[in-house]
Amino acid sequence: MNLLLFVLGCIIDPTSIILLTCPIIIPITQALGLSSVHVGAFMIMNIAVGMATPPFAGTLYISNQLADERNMGAVVRKLIPYIVMMFMITLVVAYIPQLSIALPKVLGMTV
């Protein structure tokens, strides 16, 4: 599921991904006993990492314009450590659900 969301994040707009995949993913994850808050957290994080990686990375084009770089490769090389860190954090959040549901529990919300 993480890989699917990551790949979709590389090529499709985030709103479209959420609208297309939520009706499929939410019932499956509820049947597995996962919290909806946790599912939403790892979905958004996977999509965000996908948006920051080529081939159709919209955020790369924006950061390329903000950095006033002429070469997209230079921007990608500078962002590689951040993309790797985002990917590692996404894996941690996806496989340790207590991290994503801790704050709602502290605030007294039901998860």
Buried (B, 14 or more C-beta within 10 A) or exposed (E): BBEBBBEBBBEBBBEEBBEEBBEEBBEEBEEEEBBEBBBBBBBBBBBBBBBBBEEBBEEBEEBBEEEEBEEBEEBBEEBEEEBEEBBEBBBEBBEEBEBBBEEBEEEEEEE
